Amino acid sequence: MPTNPNDTYTSPLASRNASPEMLRIWSPRHKFNTWRRIWLAVAEAQHEVTKDWETPLVSREQVDELRAVVERGITDEELARASEIERDLRHDVMAHVHCLGEQCPKAKAIIHLGCTSQDVVCNADLLVTHQSLRAITTKLGRAIETLSAQAIEHARTPTLGFTHYQSAQPVTVGRRCAGWAAELGMACKRTLDGFPQPRLRGLRGATGTQASFLKLLADDPEAVDGLERAFLERLLGQDGLMSELWFGSNHQYVELAAFDLTGQTYPRAYDSFILADLASIASVLHKIATDIRLLSNRKEIDEPFGSKQIGSSAMPYKRNPMKCERICGLTRFVMNLVGNAYDTAATQWLERTLDDSSNRRLSLPEAFLALDGALDLMHQVASGLVVHEAMVRKNLMAELPFLATENILMEAVKAGGDRQELHEKIRVHAQAAGMKVKQDGEDNDLIERLRGDEAFAPVHHLLTEDQLLDPMKYVGRSVEQTERFLKEVVEPLRERYGSELESLGASDRGV
């Protein structure tokens, strides 16, 4: 076996893209520590509901011993020991049951009591998924914040609009940035407030019927319900994982209830909901990055570029929008992972089959890691976006004469002209000016042509940049819409994220 890390494959998501925090959430250590916390919560719940029995299922002494080991966290030696046991047992959950039991000799006999593997794995997977969603939504808030800062700075910078990637009515640079932020805000709101609400599997046993727990608790269904409630309370309460979860409106925690019914696993359709939401976020990031790439080609906008950064090994002058290109590549990967979740949900035979396991070990973490990296890149791009206002204006003014023709026509008619005759004259002049630009590579001379046409003499004095050729006269409600979006959407979002955004900012500064 190779010992040098350069001699083995490492996922680029780990080495090049995902943040340390997202890598921590999906790390083996965090997963196995979460398993242990679940076993502790089960033992505590079993002690709670049977403590008045003549012989409780789990003693306080066993709970205390188990808690001491679980709270210190799994060690490297224990991780290695679990791997050693798994090589013999060929079962990862049981390997960790045995490993934990070696550390807790008094509690060894009651670890995993009444449970099937998915009472541990499914609950742990859901907890990790919810923790990842919290990290993603916080970074969504940060991306919205940085794009909104650009919207504020450039709220009154007119720029050429595009439909079908053809010149269209002007907008402002700020309005375009606000539009990007608005789409991210829509995705963020759905992830925070929409369906699906966060759920856990609870304690359901081998086929979801809770038969093993019913037998443990003397065929008392109310005791089984009490066991599950106690389990969820201890798993998610003050000493559990609630502090690591964040959902609901107004930055409030919501109760993580269990699914109403499950088989051996929680319904795999739930994964498809999660991955579909991640893909929706990815699609918005892809669109924003693509827009920036297109505008970069027009020399209007650049993503931040390092002083020693190389754009091309062959062409030293190039400033390729490499961060936006990476965003597009990562988000395309996320969007294409949704199919895995649909296939897995569709092929769950009866109460459960195992072919979901190997797929979900890839599709769930990889989707979060890739989107996490894309959101970090979008923050870098948005916070350092360079707007070349002179080029923005040059490109706009080259097209504005065409865009202004309707207003010129209306003013000329107001001055006494015949609408149909003037329309035909403008059409002829515009087509000729357009061909001169396209075929001869010359500047747009439509305004000069109209100034030379006596039919437009009554409005010649209006054919200036402070009158009919003032681009701000053509941006509609761009400024108002931008300001309203910032007030109604972004300001509440800042209040909602508060310290989380500050924490991410400190992380960016290396604090």
Secondary structure, DSSP 8 states (H G I E B T S, - for coil): ---SGGGS---HIIIIIS-HHHHHHTSHHHHHHHHHHHHHHHHHHHHHHHTTSSS-SS-HHHHHHHHHHHHH---HHHHHHHHHHHHHH--HHHHHHHHHHHH-TTTGGGTTTT--HHHHHHHHHHHHHHHHHHHHHHHHHHHHHHHHHHHHHTTT-EEEEEETTEEEEEEEHHHHHHHHHHHHHHHHHHHHHSSS--EE--S--SSSS-HHHHHHTTT-HHHHHHHHHHHHHHHHSTTTTGGG---SGGG-----EE-S--SSS--THHHHHHHHHHHHHHHHHHHHHHHHHHHHHTTSEE----TT--S-SS-TT----HHHHHHHHHHHHHHTTHHHHHHHHHT--TT--THHHHHHHHHHHHHHHHHHHHHHHHHHHHHT-EE-HHHHHHHHHHHHHHHTHHHHHHHHHHTT--HHHHHHHHHHHHHHHHHHHHHH-----HHHHHHT-GGGGGGGGG-STTTTT-GGGGSTTHHHHHHHHIIIIIHHHHHHHTHHHHHHHHHHTT-
